[in-house]
Amino acid sequence: MKSQCNTLLIATALVFYWILYSVTKLVVRVDQLNQWVDHNGWRWWLITVMEVAY
């Protein structure tokens, strides 16, 4: 019984670590995109959206 509890604890810790890693990676990527948009301005983004729309 203790072995099963330890296995469940390890599995839960690994899933938690994976979720934390994924969210952190996503936040970093969003920050990088925001910096890129701030650097290049909204004009480029608006032109790209308009091209896709038509």
Gaussian input, Z-matrix of N, CA and C with variables (Angstrom, degrees):
# hf/3-21g

backbone

0 1
 N
 C     1     B1
 C     2     B2     1     A1
 N     3     B3     2     A2     1     D1
 C     4     B4     3     A3     2     D2
 C     5     B5     4     A4     3     D3
 N     6     B6     5     A5     4     D4
 C     7     B7     6     A6     5     D5
 C     8     B8     7     A7     6     D6
 N     9     B9     8     A8     7     D7
 C    10    B10     9     A9     8     D8
 C    11    B11    10    A10     9     D9
 N    12    B12    11    A11    10    D10
 C    13    B13    12    A12    11    D11
 C    14    B14    13    A13    12    D12
 N    15    B15    14    A14    13    D13
 C    16    B16    15    A15    14    D14
 C    17    B17    16    A16    15    D15
 N    18    B18    17    A17    16    D16
 C    19    B19    18    A18    17    D17
 C    20    B20    19    A19    18    D18
 N    21    B21    20    A20    19    D19
 C    22    B22    21    A21    20    D20
 C    23    B23    22    A22    21    D21
 N    24    B24    23    A23    22    D22
 C    25    B25    24    A24    23    D23
 C    26    B26    25    A25    24    D24
 N    27    B27    26    A26    25    D25
 C    28    B28    27    A27    26    D26
 C    29    B29    28    A28    27    D27
 N    30    B30    29    A29    28    D28
 C    31    B31    30    A30    29    D29
 C    32    B32    31    A31    30    D30
 N    33    B33    32    A32    31    D31
 C    34    B34    33    A33    32    D32
 C    35    B35    34    A34    33    D33
 N    36    B36    35    A35    34    D34
 C    37    B37    36    A36    35    D35
 C    38    B38    37    A37    36    D36
 N    39    B39    38    A38    37    D37
 C    40    B40    39    A39    38    D38
 C    41    B41    40    A40    39    D39
 N    42    B42    41    A41    40    D40
 C    43    B43    42    A42    41    D41
 C    44    B44    43    A43    42    D42
 N    45    B45    44    A44    43    D43
 C    46    B46    45    A45    44    D44
 C    47    B47    46    A46    45    D45
 N    48    B48    47    A47    46    D46
 C    49    B49    48    A48    47    D47
 C    50    B50    49    A49    48    D48
 N    51    B51    50    A50    49    D49
 C    52    B52    51    A51    50    D50
 C    53    B53    52    A52    51    D51
 N    54    B54    53    A53    52    D52
 C    55    B55    54    A54    53    D53
 C    56    B56    55    A55    54    D54
 N    57    B57    56    A56    55    D55
 C    58    B58    57    A57    56    D56
 C    59    B59    58    A58    57    D57
 N    60    B60    59    A59    58    D58
 C    61    B61    60    A60    59    D59
 C    62    B62    61    A61    60    D60
 N    63    B63    62    A62    61    D61
 C    64    B64    63    A63    62    D62
 C    65    B65    64    A64    63    D63
 N    66    B66    65    A65    64    D64
 C    67    B67    66    A66    65    D65
 C    68    B68    67    A67    66    D66
 N    69    B69    68    A68    67    D67
 C    70    B70    69    A69    68    D68
 C    71    B71    70    A70    69    D69
 N    72    B72    71    A71    70    D70
 C    73    B73    72    A72    71    D71
 C    74    B74    73    A73    72    D72
 N    75    B75    74    A74    73    D73
 C    76    B76    75    A75    74    D74
 C    77    B77    76    A76    75    D75
 N    78    B78    77    A77    76    D76
 C    79    B79    78    A78    77    D77
 C    80    B80    79    A79    78    D78
 N    81    B81    80    A80    79    D79
 C    82    B82    81    A81    80    D80
 C    83    B83    82    A82    81    D81
 N    84    B84    83    A83    82    D82
 C    85    B85    84    A84    83    D83
 C    86    B86    85    A85    84    D84
 N    87    B87    86    A86    85    D85
 C    88    B88    87    A87    86    D86
 C    89    B89    88    A88    87    D87
 N    90    B90    89    A89    88    D88
 C    91    B91    90    A90    89    D89
 C    92    B92    91    A91    90    D90
 N    93    B93    92    A92    91    D91
 C    94    B94    93    A93    92    D92
 C    95    B95    94    A94    93    D93
 N    96    B96    95    A95    94    D94
 C    97    B97    96    A96    95    D95
 C    98    B98    97    A97    96    D96
 N    99    B99    98    A98    97    D97
 C   100   B100    99    A99    98    D98
 C   101   B101   100   A100    99    D99
 N   102   B102   101   A101   100   D100
 C   103   B103   102   A102   101   D101
 C   104   B104   103   A103   102   D102
 N   105   B105   104   A104   103   D103
 C   106   B106   105   A105   104   D104
 C   107   B107   106   A106   105   D105
 N   108   B108   107   A107   106   D106
 C   109   B109   108   A108   107   D107
 C   110   B110   109   A109   108   D108
 N   111   B111   110   A110   109   D109
 C   112   B112   111   A111   110   D110
 C   113   B113   112   A112   111   D111
 N   114   B114   113   A113   112   D112
 C   115   B115   114   A114   113   D113
 C   116   B116   115   A115   114   D114
 N   117   B117   116   A116   115   D115
 C   118   B118   117   A117   116   D116
 C   119   B119   118   A118   117   D117
 N   120   B120   119   A119   118   D118
 C   121   B121   120   A120   119   D119
 C   122   B122   121   A121   120   D120
 N   123   B123   122   A122   121   D121
 C   124   B124   123   A123   122   D122
 C   125   B125   124   A124   123   D123
 N   126   B126   125   A125   124   D124
 C   127   B127   126   A126   125   D125
 C   128   B128   127   A127   126   D126
 N   129   B129   128   A128   127   D127
 C   130   B130   129   A129   128   D128
 C   131   B131   130   A130   129   D129
 N   132   B132   131   A131   130   D130
 C   133   B133   132   A132   131   D131
 C   134   B134   133   A133   132   D132
 N   135   B135   134   A134   133   D133
 C   136   B136   135   A135   134   D134
 C   137   B137   136   A136   135   D135
 N   138   B138   137   A137   136   D136
 C   139   B139   138   A138   137   D137
 C   140   B140   139   A139   138   D138
 N   141   B141   140   A140   139   D139
 C   142   B142   141   A141   140   D140
 C   143   B143   142   A142   141   D141
 N   144   B144   143   A143   142   D142
 C   145   B145   144   A144   143   D143
 C   146   B146   145   A145   144   D144
 N   147   B147   146   A146   145   D145
 C   148   B148   147   A147   146   D146
 C   149   B149   148   A148   147   D147
 N   150   B150   149   A149   148   D148
 C   151   B151   150   A150   149   D149
 C   152   B152   151   A151   150   D150
 N   153   B153   152   A152   151   D151
 C   154   B154   153   A153   152   D152
 C   155   B155   154   A154   153   D153
 N   156   B156   155   A155   154   D154
 C   157   B157   156   A156   155   D155
 C   158   B158   157   A157   156   D156
 N   159   B159   158   A158   157   D157
 C   160   B160   159   A159   158   D158
 C   161   B161   160   A160   159   D159

   B1=1.4534
   B2=1.5337
   B3=1.3329
   B4=1.4628
   B5=1.5290
   B6=1.3356
   B7=1.4566
   B8=1.5355
   B9=1.3275
   B10=1.4615
   B11=1.5241
   B12=1.3006
   B13=1.4679
   B14=1.5335
   B15=1.3331
   B16=1.4632
   B17=1.5238
   B18=1.3312
   B19=1.4605
   B20=1.5242
   B21=1.3192
   B22=1.4634
   B23=1.5244
   B24=1.3095
   B25=1.4629
   B26=1.5293
   B27=1.3118
   B28=1.4734
   B29=1.5240
   B30=1.3197
   B31=1.4614
   B32=1.5356
   B33=1.3134
   B34=1.4576
   B35=1.5292
   B36=1.3235
   B37=1.4642
   B38=1.5274
   B39=1.3376
   B40=1.4666
   B41=1.5318
   B42=1.3257
   B43=1.4670
   B44=1.5224
   B45=1.3249
   B46=1.4589
   B47=1.5280
   B48=1.3323
   B49=1.4578
   B50=1.5263
   B51=1.3354
   B52=1.4725
   B53=1.5266
   B54=1.3449
   B55=1.4660
   B56=1.5279
   B57=1.3194
   B58=1.4616
   B59=1.5212
   B60=1.3237
   B61=1.4568
   B62=1.5259
   B63=1.3385
   B64=1.4581
   B65=1.5264
   B66=1.3244
   B67=1.4656
   B68=1.5243
   B69=1.3208
   B70=1.4634
   B71=1.5214
   B72=1.3207
   B73=1.4637
   B74=1.5284
   B75=1.3320
   B76=1.4596
   B77=1.5242
   B78=1.3209
   B79=1.4717
   B80=1.5238
   B81=1.3265
   B82=1.4612
   B83=1.5218
   B84=1.3351
   B85=1.4687
   B86=1.5249
   B87=1.3290
   B88=1.4677
   B89=1.5193
   B90=1.3226
   B91=1.4602
   B92=1.5291
   B93=1.3395
   B94=1.4608
   B95=1.5300
   B96=1.3224
   B97=1.4663
   B98=1.5196
   B99=1.3369
   B100=1.4621
   B101=1.5219
   B102=1.3201
   B103=1.4608
   B104=1.5257
   B105=1.3269
   B106=1.4589
   B107=1.5208
   B108=1.3555
   B109=1.4615
   B110=1.5214
   B111=1.3349
   B112=1.4657
   B113=1.5265
   B114=1.3170
   B115=1.4586
   B116=1.5274
   B117=1.3265
   B118=1.4560
   B119=1.5234
   B120=1.3091
   B121=1.4570
   B122=1.5160
   B123=1.3238
   B124=1.4573
   B125=1.5238
   B126=1.3136
   B127=1.4650
   B128=1.5256
   B129=1.3246
   B130=1.4611
   B131=1.5136
   B132=1.3386
   B133=1.4577
   B134=1.5182
   B135=1.3196
   B136=1.4547
   B137=1.5239
   B138=1.3272
   B139=1.4630
   B140=1.5208
   B141=1.3305
   B142=1.4576
   B143=1.5285
   B144=1.3207
   B145=1.4691
   B146=1.5198
   B147=1.3146
   B148=1.4658
   B149=1.5296
   B150=1.3389
   B151=1.4652
   B152=1.5245
   B153=1.3119
   B154=1.4572
   B155=1.5279
   B156=1.3193
   B157=1.4647
   B158=1.5280
   B159=1.3157
   B160=1.4677
   B161=1.4685
   A1=111.13
   A2=115.98
   A3=119.87
   A4=110.82
   A5=116.29
   A6=120.97
   A7=110.94
   A8=115.96
   A9=120.23
   A10=110.59
   A11=116.56
   A12=121.08
   A13=110.24
   A14=116.55
   A15=120.60
   A16=111.36
   A17=116.86
   A18=120.97
   A19=110.31
   A20=116.90
   A21=121.32
   A22=111.01
   A23=116.85
   A24=121.29
   A25=111.01
   A26=116.65
   A27=120.87
   A28=110.38
   A29=117.13
   A30=120.70
   A31=110.71
   A32=116.79
   A33=120.77
   A34=110.85
   A35=116.78
   A36=120.32
   A37=111.12
   A38=117.04
   A39=120.32
   A40=111.80
   A41=116.70
   A42=120.38
   A43=110.10
   A44=117.23
   A45=121.10
   A46=110.97
   A47=116.66
   A48=121.01
   A49=110.48
   A50=117.25
   A51=121.39
   A52=110.76
   A53=116.66
   A54=120.09
   A55=110.26
   A56=116.79
   A57=120.95
   A58=111.20
   A59=117.51
   A60=122.13
   A61=110.81
   A62=116.95
   A63=121.40
   A64=111.76
   A65=116.45
   A66=120.26
   A67=110.16
   A68=117.00
   A69=120.54
   A70=110.99
   A71=116.40
   A72=120.88
   A73=110.89
   A74=116.84
   A75=121.35
   A76=111.27
   A77=117.42
   A78=121.36
   A79=110.21
   A80=117.23
   A81=120.93
   A82=110.46
   A83=116.91
   A84=120.72
   A85=111.28
   A86=117.30
   A87=121.21
   A88=110.22
   A89=117.42
   A90=120.90
   A91=110.46
   A92=116.49
   A93=119.70
   A94=111.07
   A95=116.83
   A96=120.05
   A97=111.27
   A98=116.58
   A99=119.41
   A100=111.28
   A101=117.05
   A102=120.20
   A103=110.66
   A104=116.94
   A105=120.81
   A106=110.51
   A107=116.06
   A108=120.16
   A109=110.07
   A110=117.94
   A111=120.72
   A112=111.05
   A113=116.01
   A114=120.21
   A115=111.22
   A116=116.90
   A117=121.15
   A118=113.60
   A119=116.80
   A120=120.72
   A121=112.19
   A122=114.42
   A123=120.40
   A124=111.87
   A125=117.72
   A126=120.69
   A127=111.15
   A128=116.99
   A129=120.98
   A130=110.60
   A131=116.65
   A132=121.28
   A133=110.87
   A134=117.00
   A135=121.44
   A136=110.65
   A137=117.42
   A138=120.92
   A139=110.26
   A140=117.75
   A141=121.93
   A142=111.05
   A143=117.02
   A144=120.65
   A145=110.23
   A146=116.93
   A147=120.32
   A148=110.84
   A149=117.20
   A150=120.11
   A151=111.05
   A152=116.79
   A153=120.78
   A154=110.11
   A155=116.65
   A156=121.02
   A157=111.28
   A158=117.56
   A159=120.01
   A160=112.12
   D1=-41.78
   D2=179.10
   D3=-64.80
   D4=-35.38
   D5=178.99
   D6=-64.16
   D7=-40.82
   D8=178.43
   D9=-65.99
   D10=-38.83
   D11=179.02
   D12=-64.74
   D13=-42.71
   D14=177.94
   D15=-64.21
   D16=-41.08
   D17=178.83
   D18=-63.07
   D19=-43.40
   D20=178.30
   D21=-64.24
   D22=-39.47
   D23=178.67
   D24=-64.39
   D25=-43.37
   D26=178.74
   D27=-65.26
   D28=-44.08
   D29=179.37
   D30=-62.34
   D31=-42.24
   D32=178.57
   D33=-64.12
   D34=-41.44
   D35=178.62
   D36=-63.30
   D37=-40.08
   D38=178.79
   D39=-65.97
   D40=-41.65
   D41=177.75
   D42=-64.41
   D43=-43.26
   D44=178.16
   D45=-61.41
   D46=-43.22
   D47=178.41
   D48=-62.01
   D49=-42.69
   D50=-179.88
   D51=-63.43
   D52=-42.76
   D53=178.77
   D54=-64.47
   D55=-44.89
   D56=179.12
   D57=-61.11
   D58=-43.46
   D59=178.27
   D60=-62.29
   D61=-45.34
   D62=-178.55
   D63=-63.38
   D64=-43.99
   D65=-179.91
   D66=-66.32
   D67=-41.96
   D68=178.60
   D69=-62.08
   D70=-43.13
   D71=178.42
   D72=-62.69
   D73=-40.32
   D74=178.34
   D75=-65.14
   D76=-42.81
   D77=179.71
   D78=-63.49
   D79=-42.02
   D80=178.21
   D81=-62.94
   D82=-42.24
   D83=179.95
   D84=-64.48
   D85=-42.25
   D86=177.93
   D87=-63.20
   D88=-40.57
   D89=178.08
   D90=-63.44
   D91=-42.54
   D92=178.19
   D93=-62.41
   D94=-41.42
   D95=178.61
   D96=-65.60
   D97=-39.28
   D98=177.58
   D99=-63.48
   D100=-41.74
   D101=177.41
   D102=-63.66
   D103=-39.57
   D104=179.92
   D105=-64.88
   D106=-43.56
   D107=179.29
   D108=-65.54
   D109=-41.18
   D110=177.71
   D111=-61.39
   D112=-38.20
   D113=-178.98
   D114=-70.97
   D115=-44.18
   D116=-175.59
   D117=-90.95
   D118=-11.23
   D119=178.41
   D120=80.13
   D121=167.08
   D122=-178.01
   D123=-79.74
   D124=-14.21
   D125=-177.26
   D126=-59.74
   D127=-46.03
   D128=-179.90
   D129=-61.61
   D130=-42.94
   D131=-179.16
   D132=-64.05
   D133=-42.53
   D134=-179.12
   D135=-65.07
   D136=-42.13
   D137=178.11
   D138=-62.14
   D139=-42.89
   D140=179.75
   D141=-63.21
   D142=-44.07
   D143=179.57
   D144=-63.47
   D145=-41.18
   D146=-179.79
   D147=-65.38
   D148=-37.62
   D149=178.39
   D150=-65.94
   D151=-39.47
   D152=179.92
   D153=-68.18
   D154=-37.23
   D155=-177.43
   D156=-66.30
   D157=-29.92
   D158=-177.30
   D159=-106.90

